Amino acid sequence: MAHIDLAQMDAGQSGKVITMHGGRGMTAKLEALGIRPGVVITKVSGQIMRGPVIVRVGNTQIAIGFGMARRVIVEI
């Protein structure tokens, strides 16, 4: 099973969140959006050049910044 960051996932690909690298504030913000370890998320789309990454958590679609997406590690 491969571990990659959220920004590297392909559109339509799903994975389970393993860990989040970042400070307490960033981690708290992601958890408030429903992105936390153990949750399965699906990447809806992402821009080629460092634009926002759109993910689906349950029935909710969320856009997060490219830098933040690079810190979310998922297991495919």
C-alpha positions as CSV (number, residue, x, y, z in Angstrom):
1,M,0.0,0.0,0.0
2,A,1.4,3.3,-1.1
3,H,1.6,6.4,1.1
4,I,1.4,9.7,-0.9
5,D,0.3,13.2,-0.1
6,L,-3.2,14.4,-1.1
7,A,-1.8,16.7,-3.9
8,Q,-0.2,13.6,-5.6
9,M,-3.5,11.7,-5.8
10,D,-5.3,11.4,-9.1
11,A,-8.8,12.8,-9.6
12,G,-11.3,10.2,-8.6
13,Q,-8.8,8.3,-6.4
14,S,-9.7,7.5,-2.8
15,G,-7.5,6.9,0.2
16,K,-7.4,6.7,4.0
17,V,-5.8,9.6,5.8
18,I,-2.8,8.3,7.7
19,T,-1.3,11.5,9.2
20,M,-1.1,15.2,8.8
21,H,2.2,17.1,9.0
22,G,1.8,20.6,10.4
23,G,1.2,22.7,13.4
24,R,-1.6,22.6,15.8
25,G,-3.6,25.3,14.0
26,M,-3.4,23.6,10.6
27,T,-4.3,20.2,12.1
28,A,-7.3,21.7,13.9
29,K,-8.5,23.4,10.8
30,L,-8.3,20.2,8.8
31,E,-10.1,18.3,11.6
32,A,-12.8,20.9,11.7
33,L,-13.4,20.2,7.9
34,G,-13.7,16.5,8.7
35,I,-10.2,15.5,7.5
36,R,-8.6,13.4,10.2
37,P,-6.6,10.2,10.5
38,G,-8.7,7.1,9.6
39,V,-11.1,9.0,7.4
40,V,-11.5,7.9,3.7
41,I,-11.4,10.8,1.3
42,T,-11.7,11.1,-2.5
43,K,-9.9,13.6,-4.6
44,V,-12.4,15.3,-6.9
45,S,-10.0,17.6,-8.8
46,G,-6.8,19.6,-8.5
47,Q,-5.1,22.2,-10.6
48,I,-1.9,21.5,-12.4
49,M,-0.1,24.5,-11.2
50,R,-0.5,24.6,-7.4
51,G,-4.2,25.5,-7.3
52,P,-6.7,24.4,-4.7
53,V,-7.4,20.7,-4.3
54,I,-11.0,19.6,-4.1
55,V,-11.8,16.5,-2.0
56,R,-14.9,14.7,-0.9
57,V,-15.3,13.7,2.7
58,G,-18.5,11.8,3.2
59,N,-21.1,13.8,1.2
60,T,-19.3,17.1,1.5
61,Q,-16.9,18.6,-1.0
62,I,-14.1,20.8,0.4
63,A,-11.4,22.9,-1.3
64,I,-8.1,23.1,0.5
65,G,-4.9,24.9,-0.6
66,F,-2.2,23.1,-2.4
67,G,0.3,23.6,0.4
68,M,-2.1,22.2,3.0
69,A,-2.9,19.2,0.6
70,R,0.9,18.4,0.5
71,R,0.8,17.9,4.3
72,V,-2.0,15.3,4.3
73,I,-0.6,11.8,3.9
74,V,-3.0,9.1,2.6
75,E,-2.8,5.4,2.1
76,I,-4.1,4.4,-1.4
